[in-house]
Amino acid sequence: MIAEVNPSHLQGSVAAPPSKSAAHRYLIASFLSGEKCTVDNVVLSEDIKATLSCLESLGANVKIEGRKVTLTKEEPKENILHCRESGSTLRFLIPFAMTLGQEITFKGSEKLFERPLDVYETIAKENGFYFEKGRGFLRVCGNLKSGDYRVRGDISSQFITGLLFTLPLLSGDSKIEIIPPFESRSYVNITLEVLHYYGVSAAMYGNTLFIKGGQKYRGANAVIEGDYSNAAYLAALDENVKVTGLSQSAQGDSVYIDYYKKLKDFCCLDISDCPDLGPALLTVAAMNHGVKLTGTARLSVKESDRAETMKEELKKLGIDIEVSSNEILMKNPHIKKPLCTLSSHNDHRILMSLIPILCKTGGKIEGAEAVSKSFPDYFGVIAKLGADIDIKH
């Protein structure tokens, strides 16, 4: 799909979409309870569809009514889990799959399995589990035991969350020691909130998590809160766009409100705890006076290499940025109308970061379908704010 964007004046109020990060976690916890649970205010993005599909394979009966998802437990249907392009789905469910004592195959895009899985591969090797990763698939088989685990804190908090979901179900107590630097701590806090909501005890002291064994998730009904991450991409459209429906939250991306204020002038911002904001911050900086971003290393292992991708696409808009291993620098930006079509690189956040600039300059961007990964209603929402966009299939 190609989005042809005409210069537009955007303004108005828009409700924040529901949090995808929270939805993944509440749906998985509901499944693990083995009881009938409802999770309301769920948007069926491609990533959430992936999680629901995997839960169905593992034995969940899923009923969808509008934005309400009801899960009940049945017998497992198959040992093949389709993760599509969802890193959260894959990393959250691998530890649980390694408790089943049978071969489980995860399938998805080739790009998904190019993203790091080293933490789980190390655990499998140390315990003699079967672990085979190939183009578009991963096969695992094992009987994960309780115990002490050490996880690097600078790769992805999703590994920590995956272990947190599964270790309480095992017979003995466990401990997860996070090797500094501990980045994206806020995402682990969200997981802990979800565990506690479903009656599971886990505590974090400093960089160590303590998990009691032999626990059971209790059944519960939940309503998904507004998403600060996608809200940031809506707020990046124009300072006259106001995002509503956001409550106090453990979401690390809530810092966007403060960061956008700082971006009225050149500033230095650390995004080690909110890497998903990287492209949006570069967008706002491009429309102001530039920025220096630090803590950017993990941008390279997202749906695309987001630092290099933004460098490539912003170049088409007349903006040069310098990218190093853990830093991005943008000085004195001057936006120009692109002379060629931009690309989303099949990355939803790259797409949503470039649209605000195209709403100023006009232009085209290919790969517009990428937005369905997290925010399928995106184009309809911004059209109501005044965006003049023609989508061509």
Kinemage of the C-alpha trace (Angstrom):
@kinemage 1
@onewidth
@group {chain A} dominant
@subgroup {mainchain}
@vectorlist {calphas} color= white
{ca met a 1} P 0.000 0.000 0.000
{ca ile a 2} L 1.125 3.541 -0.769
{ca ala a 3} L -0.055 6.522 1.262
{ca glu a 4} L -0.158 9.736 -0.745
{ca val a 5} L -0.105 12.599 1.731
{ca asn a 6} L -1.118 16.148 0.944
{ca pro a 7} L -0.075 19.101 3.132
{ca ser a 8} L -2.591 19.189 5.964
{ca his a 9} L -3.437 21.235 9.035
{ca leu a 10} L -4.098 18.873 11.908
{ca gln a 11} L -5.823 19.738 15.148
{ca gly a 12} L -8.317 18.377 17.639
{ca ser a 13} L -8.577 15.783 20.373
{ca val a 14} L -8.221 12.047 19.962
{ca ala a 15} L -8.489 9.191 22.439
{ca ala a 16} L -5.353 7.128 22.957
{ca pro a 17} L -5.667 3.608 21.546
{ca pro a 18} L -5.484 0.729 24.041
{ca ser a 19} L -2.034 -0.419 25.127
{ca lys a 20} L -0.704 -3.273 23.022
{ca ser a 21} L 1.938 -4.062 25.648
{ca ala a 22} L -0.696 -4.414 28.345
{ca ala a 23} L -3.055 -6.411 26.116
{ca his a 24} L -0.403 -9.070 25.384
{ca arg a 25} L 0.227 -9.483 29.103
{ca tyr a 26} L -3.400 -9.576 30.281
{ca leu a 27} L -4.376 -12.068 27.581
{ca ile a 28} L -1.513 -14.411 28.445
{ca ala a 29} L -2.204 -14.160 32.189
{ca ser a 30} L -5.886 -14.875 31.546
{ca phe a 31} L -4.923 -18.014 29.631
{ca leu a 32} L -2.516 -19.151 32.334
{ca ser a 33} L -5.275 -18.916 34.942
{ca gly a 34} L -7.152 -21.749 33.244
{ca glu a 35} L -10.406 -19.987 34.183
{ca lys a 36} L -12.912 -17.993 32.183
{ca cys a 37} L -11.630 -14.412 31.872
{ca thr a 38} L -12.557 -11.353 29.859
{ca val a 39} L -10.159 -8.676 28.682
{ca asp a 40} L -11.922 -5.552 27.441
{ca asn a 41} L -10.749 -2.633 25.300
{ca val a 42} L -8.495 -4.802 23.120
{ca val a 43} L -7.631 -3.625 19.606
{ca leu a 44} L -7.024 -6.565 17.277
{ca ser a 45} L -3.753 -5.411 15.790
{ca glu a 46} L -1.636 -7.970 13.940
{ca asp a 47} L 0.537 -8.498 17.019
{ca ile a 48} L -2.453 -9.132 19.282
{ca lys a 49} L -3.948 -11.500 16.707
{ca ala a 50} L -0.651 -13.393 16.839
{ca thr a 51} L -0.853 -13.798 20.608
{ca leu a 52} L -4.482 -14.937 20.447
{ca ser a 53} L -3.645 -17.436 17.701
{ca cys a 54} L -0.830 -18.929 19.798
{ca leu a 55} L -3.040 -19.128 22.880
{ca glu a 56} L -5.684 -20.939 20.831
{ca ser a 57} L -3.078 -23.472 19.730
{ca leu a 58} L -2.109 -23.983 23.375
{ca gly a 59} L -5.719 -24.663 24.370
{ca ala a 60} L -7.557 -21.364 24.748
{ca asn a 61} L -11.061 -20.937 23.438
{ca val a 62} L -11.211 -17.328 22.261
{ca lys a 63} L -14.461 -15.418 21.790
{ca ile a 64} L -14.311 -11.868 20.420
{ca glu a 65} L -17.161 -9.378 20.720
{ca gly a 66} L -16.126 -5.936 19.550
{ca arg a 67} L -13.207 -5.016 21.788
{ca lys a 68} L -13.995 -7.641 24.431
{ca val a 69} L -12.043 -10.905 24.382
{ca thr a 70} L -13.218 -13.863 26.471
{ca leu a 71} L -10.875 -16.780 27.082
{ca thr a 72} L -11.725 -20.198 28.445
{ca lys a 73} L -9.475 -23.247 28.732
{ca glu a 74} L -9.795 -26.281 26.501
{ca glu a 75} L -7.389 -28.975 25.316
{ca pro a 76} L -4.345 -27.901 23.256
{ca lys a 77} L -5.100 -27.947 19.536
{ca glu a 78} L -1.655 -28.189 17.943
{ca asn a 79} L 2.018 -27.778 18.699
{ca ile a 80} L 2.626 -25.126 16.033
{ca leu a 81} L 2.335 -21.511 17.188
{ca his a 82} L 2.090 -18.750 14.581
{ca cys a 83} L 3.715 -15.548 15.879
{ca arg a 84} L 3.551 -13.591 12.591
{ca glu a 85} L 5.921 -10.655 13.241
{ca ser a 86} L 5.309 -10.255 16.970
{ca gly a 87} L 8.461 -10.310 19.061
{ca ser a 88} L 6.403 -9.968 22.246
{ca thr a 89} L 4.330 -13.053 21.421
{ca leu a 90} L 7.396 -15.146 20.677
{ca arg a 91} L 9.522 -14.102 23.643
{ca phe a 92} L 6.664 -14.163 26.144
{ca leu a 93} L 5.657 -17.743 25.264
{ca ile a 94} L 8.969 -19.557 24.731
{ca pro a 95} L 9.555 -20.280 28.466
{ca phe a 96} L 6.034 -21.687 28.837
{ca ala a 97} L 6.618 -23.861 25.758
{ca met a 98} L 9.783 -25.164 27.441
{ca thr a 99} L 7.722 -26.528 30.342
{ca leu a 100} L 5.533 -28.791 28.214
{ca gly a 101} L 8.007 -31.609 27.624
{ca gln a 102} L 7.078 -31.878 23.969
{ca glu a 103} L 8.314 -30.295 20.762
{ca ile a 104} L 6.730 -26.922 20.106
{ca thr a 105} L 7.306 -25.065 16.842
{ca phe a 106} L 7.055 -21.288 16.625
{ca lys a 107} L 6.569 -19.887 13.134
{ca gly a 108} L 6.680 -16.331 11.827
{ca ser a 109} L 8.391 -13.962 9.450
{ca glu a 110} L 12.079 -14.481 8.701
{ca lys a 111} L 12.775 -11.036 10.157
{ca leu a 112} L 11.221 -12.072 13.480
{ca phe a 113} L 13.693 -14.915 13.931
{ca glu a 114} L 16.623 -12.650 13.069
{ca arg a 115} L 15.939 -10.786 16.314
{ca pro a 116} L 17.916 -11.947 19.382
{ca leu a 117} L 16.829 -15.081 21.243
{ca asp a 118} L 20.186 -15.661 22.929
{ca val a 119} L 18.821 -15.650 26.487
{ca tyr a 120} L 16.553 -18.606 25.840
{ca glu a 121} L 19.118 -20.376 23.685
{ca thr a 122} L 21.590 -20.214 26.585
{ca ile a 123} L 18.986 -21.576 29.026
{ca ala a 124} L 18.209 -24.423 26.621
{ca lys a 125} L 21.890 -25.272 26.166
{ca glu a 126} L 22.592 -25.244 29.906
{ca asn a 127} L 19.654 -27.590 30.565
{ca gly a 128} L 20.088 -29.894 27.584
{ca phe a 129} L 16.847 -28.744 25.926
{ca tyr a 130} L 16.206 -28.998 22.205
{ca phe a 131} L 16.461 -25.537 20.623
{ca glu a 132} L 16.655 -25.139 16.844
{ca lys a 133} L 16.261 -21.798 15.109
{ca gly a 134} L 15.994 -21.467 11.339
{ca arg a 135} L 14.535 -19.194 8.684
{ca gly a 136} L 11.038 -18.405 9.873
{ca phe a 137} L 10.848 -20.965 12.678
{ca leu a 138} L 12.009 -22.028 16.126
{ca arg a 139} L 11.607 -25.502 17.627
{ca val a 140} L 11.962 -26.093 21.346
{ca cys a 141} L 11.454 -29.002 23.692
{ca gly a 142} L 12.246 -29.176 27.376
{ca asn a 143} L 11.094 -29.277 30.977
{ca leu a 144} L 12.035 -25.921 32.445
{ca lys a 145} L 12.823 -26.049 36.149
{ca ser a 146} L 12.708 -23.439 38.869
{ca gly a 147} L 16.030 -21.965 39.919
{ca asp a 148} L 18.352 -19.001 39.529
{ca tyr a 149} L 18.584 -17.259 36.159
{ca arg a 150} L 20.839 -14.443 34.971
{ca val a 151} L 19.604 -12.240 32.121
{ca arg a 152} L 21.318 -9.318 30.450
{ca gly a 153} L 19.325 -6.149 30.977
{ca asp a 154} L 20.388 -4.438 27.745
{ca ile a 155} L 18.933 -6.824 25.145
{ca ser a 156} L 15.166 -6.885 25.704
{ca ser a 157} L 12.953 -6.871 28.770
{ca gln a 158} L 10.707 -9.326 26.905
{ca phe a 159} L 12.963 -12.192 28.012
{ca ile a 160} L 12.455 -11.200 31.640
{ca thr a 161} L 8.695 -10.998 31.140
{ca gly a 162} L 8.620 -14.437 29.509
{ca leu a 163} L 10.364 -15.971 32.510
{ca leu a 164} L 8.166 -14.036 34.934
{ca phe a 165} L 5.033 -15.517 33.376
{ca thr a 166} L 6.259 -19.099 33.652
{ca leu a 167} L 8.482 -19.441 36.731
{ca pro a 168} L 5.636 -18.973 39.282
{ca leu a 169} L 3.978 -22.109 37.871
{ca leu a 170} L 6.991 -24.308 38.619
{ca ser a 171} L 7.427 -26.244 41.850
{ca gly a 172} L 10.294 -24.341 43.500
{ca asp a 173} L 11.201 -20.728 44.105
{ca ser a 174} L 13.170 -18.869 41.454
{ca lys a 175} L 15.317 -15.799 41.100
{ca ile a 176} L 16.126 -13.663 38.061
{ca glu a 177} L 19.257 -11.556 38.333
{ca ile a 178} L 19.372 -8.802 35.720
{ca ile a 179} L 22.889 -7.976 34.587
{ca pro a 180} L 23.274 -4.161 34.320
{ca pro a 181} L 22.526 -1.966 32.581
{ca phe a 182} L 18.855 -2.715 33.235
{ca glu a 183} L 17.016 -1.011 30.375
{ca ser a 184} L 13.238 -0.924 29.819
{ca arg a 185} L 12.670 -1.553 33.508
{ca ser a 186} L 9.231 0.029 33.109
{ca tyr a 187} L 8.073 -2.886 30.919
{ca val a 188} L 9.026 -5.314 33.682
{ca asn a 189} L 7.006 -3.163 36.096
{ca ile a 190} L 3.984 -3.553 33.812
{ca thr a 191} L 4.440 -7.332 33.902
{ca leu a 192} L 4.657 -7.316 37.692
{ca glu a 193} L 1.427 -5.294 37.867
{ca val a 194} L -0.317 -7.873 35.667
{ca leu a 195} L 1.003 -10.793 37.733
{ca his a 196} L -0.250 -9.203 40.939
{ca tyr a 197} L -3.624 -8.511 39.314
{ca tyr a 198} L -3.961 -12.260 38.689
{ca gly a 199} L -2.855 -13.161 42.206
{ca val a 200} L 0.748 -14.118 41.451
{ca ser a 201} L 3.514 -13.031 43.805
{ca ala a 202} L 6.810 -11.697 42.432
{ca ala a 203} L 8.978 -8.900 43.806
{ca met a 204} L 11.846 -6.844 42.455
{ca tyr a 205} L 14.625 -5.531 44.680
{ca gly a 206} L 17.227 -3.553 42.818
{ca asn a 207} L 18.168 -5.638 39.804
{ca thr a 208} L 16.892 -8.965 41.168
{ca leu a 209} L 13.459 -10.541 40.867
{ca phe a 210} L 12.227 -13.088 43.414
{ca ile a 211} L 9.452 -15.467 42.375
{ca lys a 212} L 7.687 -17.962 44.631
{ca gly a 213} L 7.039 -21.331 43.046
{ca gly a 214} L 3.904 -23.454 43.070
{ca gln a 215} L 1.577 -20.542 42.395
{ca lys a 216} L -1.646 -20.422 40.415
{ca tyr a 217} L -3.042 -17.563 38.390
{ca arg a 218} L -6.534 -16.668 39.543
{ca gly a 219} L -9.237 -15.801 37.050
{ca ala a 220} L -9.870 -12.074 36.605
{ca asn a 221} L -11.476 -9.608 34.223
{ca ala a 222} L -9.477 -6.638 32.977
{ca val a 223} L -9.824 -3.468 30.936
{ca ile a 224} L -6.801 -2.352 28.899
{ca glu a 225} L -5.521 1.159 29.596
{ca gly a 226} L -4.578 3.781 27.012
{ca asp a 227} L -1.269 3.340 25.203
{ca tyr a 228} L 1.370 6.022 25.743
{ca ser a 229} L 3.499 4.640 22.910
{ca asn a 230} L 0.948 5.105 20.139
{ca ala a 231} L -0.257 8.274 21.858
{ca ala a 232} L 3.232 9.684 21.332
{ca tyr a 233} L 2.967 9.093 17.588
{ca leu a 234} L -0.407 10.846 17.511
{ca ala a 235} L 0.906 13.797 19.524
{ca ala a 236} L 3.845 14.052 17.104
{ca leu a 237} L 1.421 14.975 14.319
{ca asp a 238} L 1.063 18.565 15.519
{ca glu a 239} L 1.207 20.479 18.769
{ca asn a 240} L -2.484 21.278 18.227
{ca val a 241} L -3.367 17.561 18.505
{ca lys a 242} L -4.311 16.590 22.055
{ca val a 243} L -4.402 12.958 23.149
{ca thr a 244} L -6.922 12.019 25.822
{ca gly a 245} L -7.710 8.858 27.803
{ca leu a 246} L -4.291 8.414 29.383
{ca ser a 247} L -4.110 7.566 33.056
{ca gln a 248} L -1.183 7.368 35.444
{ca ser a 249} L 0.727 4.299 34.335
{ca ala a 250} L 3.901 2.264 34.660
{ca gln a 251} L 4.426 2.609 30.911
{ca gly a 252} L 7.897 3.996 30.267
{ca asp a 253} L 6.732 5.758 27.111
{ca ser a 254} L 4.736 8.172 29.271
{ca val a 255} L 7.902 10.308 29.318
{ca tyr a 256} L 7.015 11.486 25.808
{ca ile a 257} L 4.959 14.323 27.314
{ca asp a 258} L 7.997 15.752 29.100
{ca tyr a 259} L 10.376 14.953 26.238
{ca tyr a 260} L 8.238 16.766 23.652
{ca lys a 261} L 8.346 19.895 25.807
{ca lys a 262} L 12.138 19.680 25.972
{ca leu a 263} L 12.321 19.290 22.188
{ca lys a 264} L 11.165 22.863 21.674
{ca asp a 265} L 14.897 23.531 21.975
{ca phe a 266} L 17.903 21.366 21.136
{ca cys a 267} L 18.400 18.892 23.977
{ca cys a 268} L 19.873 15.527 24.939
{ca leu a 269} L 17.441 12.719 25.776
{ca asp a 270} L 18.094 9.210 27.114
{ca ile a 271} L 15.781 6.602 25.547
{ca ser a 272} L 17.271 3.463 27.113
{ca asp a 273} L 13.987 2.917 29.005
{ca cys a 274} L 11.716 3.936 26.101
{ca pro a 275} L 13.330 2.783 22.830
{ca asp a 276} L 9.986 2.643 20.991
{ca leu a 277} L 9.839 6.440 21.221
{ca gly a 278} L 13.033 6.816 19.189
{ca pro a 279} L 11.492 7.437 15.737
{ca ala a 280} L 8.780 9.743 17.135
{ca leu a 281} L 11.370 11.834 19.002
{ca leu a 282} L 13.389 12.185 15.802
{ca thr a 283} L 10.236 13.386 14.038
{ca val a 284} L 9.497 16.058 16.636
{ca ala a 285} L 13.173 17.066 16.699
{ca ala a 286} L 13.182 17.400 12.894
{ca met a 287} L 10.291 19.846 13.105
{ca asn a 288} L 12.125 21.839 15.802
{ca his a 289} L 15.843 22.282 16.453
{ca gly a 290} L 17.331 18.802 16.483
{ca val a 291} L 18.280 16.423 19.284
{ca lys a 292} L 20.923 14.134 20.701
{ca leu a 293} L 19.484 10.745 21.657
{ca thr a 294} L 21.452 8.384 23.878
{ca gly a 295} L 20.662 4.803 24.870
{ca thr a 296} L 19.766 3.960 21.268
{ca ala a 297} L 21.581 0.622 20.857
{ca arg a 298} L 18.420 -1.510 20.874
{ca leu a 299} L 16.892 0.393 17.967
{ca ser a 300} L 18.927 -1.905 15.732
{ca val a 301} L 17.008 -5.041 16.795
{ca lys a 302} L 13.444 -3.877 16.305
{ca glu a 303} L 11.197 -4.571 13.285
{ca ser a 304} L 13.846 -2.693 11.307
{ca asp a 305} L 17.160 -1.146 12.300
{ca arg a 306} L 15.296 1.986 13.337
{ca ala a 307} L 18.328 4.229 13.711
{ca glu a 308} L 19.674 3.436 10.235
{ca thr a 309} L 16.178 3.381 8.727
{ca met a 310} L 15.358 6.843 10.063
{ca lys a 311} L 18.719 8.092 8.823
{ca glu a 312} L 17.921 6.779 5.334
{ca glu a 313} L 14.378 8.191 5.213
{ca leu a 314} L 15.153 11.553 6.826
{ca lys a 315} L 17.909 12.012 4.231
{ca lys a 316} L 15.151 12.049 1.592
{ca leu a 317} L 13.600 14.933 3.541
{ca gly a 318} L 16.841 16.926 3.562
{ca ile a 319} L 17.818 16.016 7.134
{ca asp a 320} L 21.169 14.477 8.022
{ca ile a 321} L 21.625 12.557 11.251
{ca glu a 322} L 24.689 10.857 12.692
{ca val a 323} L 24.225 7.334 14.007
{ca ser a 324} L 26.686 5.563 16.281
{ca ser a 325} L 26.383 2.402 18.375
{ca asn a 326} L 24.414 4.007 21.221
{ca glu a 327} L 23.731 7.559 20.092
{ca ile a 328} L 21.926 9.561 17.408
{ca leu a 329} L 22.685 13.208 16.677
{ca met a 330} L 20.548 15.607 14.638
{ca lys a 331} L 21.759 19.197 14.244
{ca asn a 332} L 20.012 22.187 12.670
{ca pro a 333} L 17.349 20.287 10.700
{ca his a 334} L 15.721 21.924 7.678
{ca ile a 335} L 12.900 19.878 6.195
{ca lys a 336} L 12.429 19.721 2.425
{ca lys a 337} L 9.697 18.104 0.376
{ca pro a 338} L 10.910 14.644 -0.681
{ca leu a 339} L 11.646 14.146 -4.372
{ca cys a 340} L 11.111 10.392 -4.107
{ca thr a 341} L 8.779 8.002 -2.316
{ca leu a 342} L 9.591 7.247 1.299
{ca ser a 343} L 9.466 3.720 2.716
{ca ser a 344} L 8.151 2.331 5.985
{ca his a 345} L 10.589 -0.609 5.744
{ca asn a 346} L 7.593 -2.677 6.911
{ca asp a 347} L 7.932 -1.066 10.348
{ca his a 348} L 4.834 0.454 11.930
{ca arg a 349} L 6.769 2.978 14.021
{ca ile a 350} L 8.818 4.184 11.063
{ca leu a 351} L 5.583 4.753 9.141
{ca met a 352} L 3.916 6.653 11.994
{ca ser a 353} L 7.043 8.772 12.508
{ca leu a 354} L 7.232 9.886 8.855
{ca ile a 355} L 3.545 10.691 8.336
{ca pro a 356} L 3.653 13.874 10.518
{ca ile a 357} L 6.464 15.310 8.395
{ca leu a 358} L 4.668 14.408 5.161
{ca cys a 359} L 1.603 16.206 6.517
{ca lys a 360} L 3.783 19.346 6.441
{ca thr a 361} L 5.572 18.803 3.111
{ca gly a 362} L 3.363 16.440 1.149
{ca gly a 363} L 4.712 13.268 -0.422
{ca lys a 364} L 4.299 9.515 -0.690
{ca ile a 365} L 5.290 6.570 1.487
{ca glu a 366} L 5.153 2.904 0.550
{ca gly a 367} L 4.498 0.031 2.924
{ca ala a 368} L 1.608 1.832 4.605
{ca glu a 369} L 0.078 -1.513 5.602
{ca ala a 370} L 2.747 -1.848 8.303
{ca val a 371} L 0.564 0.247 10.596
{ca ser a 372} L -1.765 -2.732 11.129
{ca lys a 373} L 0.897 -4.322 13.350
{ca ser a 374} L -0.048 -2.094 16.291
{ca phe a 375} L -2.607 0.543 15.230
{ca pro a 376} L -4.924 -0.686 12.456
{ca asp a 377} L -7.227 2.353 12.762
{ca tyr a 378} L -4.365 4.846 12.440
{ca phe a 379} L -5.268 6.368 9.074
{ca gly a 380} L -8.942 6.678 9.954
{ca val a 381} L -8.059 8.367 13.250
{ca ile a 382} L -5.716 10.950 11.751
{ca ala a 383} L -8.145 11.672 8.902
{ca lys a 384} L -10.603 12.898 11.544
{ca leu a 385} L -7.875 15.258 12.766
{ca gly a 386} L -7.542 16.771 9.296
{ca ala a 387} L -4.950 14.608 7.562
{ca asp a 388} L -5.484 14.543 3.775
{ca ile a 389} L -4.231 11.084 2.824
{ca asp a 390} L -5.128 8.827 -0.097
{ca ile a 391} L -4.374 5.135 0.426
{ca lys a 392} L -3.651 3.221 -2.766
{ca his a 393} L -3.542 -0.580 -2.728
